């Protein structure tokens, strides 16, 4: 039964994220791994309030940032997927992995 490993990469640094995703895609092509994606998700905007003190009577302008997300699916190349998911990435990159097993019809 084939396994699909879905890697979700998130970062506030869009250029760094694109660089990491391009590297993964290039390595998959060299290894012959079947890869779907990267699928971009709409960027999400976040706002964090900043206070001048411990009381809420004074505030600075809120801190705003954007998080970019890409999803890559690696199909039935478990060793390659394990290698990619277990690597060290820059601190600005967050990676999570989900593994699904699919049964083929007729089994």
ABEGO torsion letter per residue (X at the ends): XBBBBBBBBBBABAAAAAAAAAAAAAAAAAAGBBBBOBBBBBBBBBBBBBBABABAABBBBBBBBBBBBBBBBBBGBAAAAAAAAABBBBAABBBBBBBBBBBBBGX
